[in-house]
């Protein structure tokens, strides 16, 4: 049987890039409270949080599944892979043979760097010198958002409505010192946040569907449950844009990553569409899309597992 691990703290762990990291209590509580979300995607699996799996007294031998885990550990499917989760699973007696290599996890972290997506974001810049922030903002003649290269759950974002303040500069200097750069993006007036949902498997890229969701200051609030056709009509995404994104995924991700992924986009009030973020993991969009497929009567409602 498959063992599914809901680890919504994944982005925070990936940002740290270390084997040992203690996530915020709120993330741990949410992981435990909402672990059943994974069962929407994998109804036949045993779904839990890492914090509800008991630790083992000793590590297993390579390729050996401890007796207490044999019924659930033929494969491990997490929300997302990172070094912290891998070590947590080892501490709980899961066989190393069932886990990705450190090199595979390093590749996920490298690809998850926000600069990876810059070829699809002509209005964004990777800035390694804080002095460049004022120049970039002057070129925009508008407000901007600064993003740490690795961040999640609304963390690692800084909203700047005019020229950067000393506090903004200090924040950027800290991120640059720790992560090498910041990503500067114009602050758009967004009409819709939506995503393209995919899986990369042995036979290549597979399109799963669309996701329409709500955010507040970069923090996910919920999905609006609409069919793919309705989302496509509402957002106005063109086949040409989707095909160009898929060509980029084929060139840059296929062969380096396997599993679920999402590409977030924004439609502005002017009707322009901008590429927002790449998520190399499951997303709430995947869950909401599967939930609507199972419960078509939920069409038009808000799917909000965070509250």
PyMOL commands that set and color helices and strands:
alter all, ss='L'
color gray80, all
select helices_A, chain A and resi 10-16+25-33+35-41+50-52+67-69+83-91+96-98+102-112+114-120+132-140+166-179+228-235+239-252+284-294+296-298
alter helices_A, ss='H'
color red, helices_A
select strands_A, chain A and resi 2-5+46-48+75-78+125-127+144-148+157-160+182-186+190-201+204-216+219-224+259-268+273-279+302-303
alter strands_A, ss='S'
color yellow, strands_A
deselect
rebuild
show_as cartoon
